[in-house]
Amino acid sequence: MAIWGSSGSNAASSSEADIKTHLMNQVRQEAAVTNARNLIGKVNEHCFEACVPNPGTSLSSAEHTCLSQCMEKYISFWNAVSRGYISRLANERKAYGGGALDPSFIQSGQESSL
């Protein structure tokens, strides 16, 4: 019976909590990588096509300026949409009394730092 005592139970709970925390962090990191890849893909798709009509061996000054401005705008809009989405999820979570979605978990991987 000593094996199943309270100290063993606390150790198991602590270990389970550590595993859960580790998994949550790993999911956050994977979500951040996925978001960054999506952002880069969308920036390439929209900005490169708009700013570089005839690709060559190097970018002209105008193309470089256009790409920089386009990327800044696109990332800014991406972040605004992400913040709005996170806010909506948080409001829905409050309205429905919680659930599996934790806004701090969702927020950590959404906003781009590029």
Summary of the structure (lengths in Angstrom):
residues: 114
radius of gyration: 22.0
end to end distance: 55.4
largest distance: 77.0
contacts: 253
relative contact order: 0.11
helix: 81%
strand: 0%
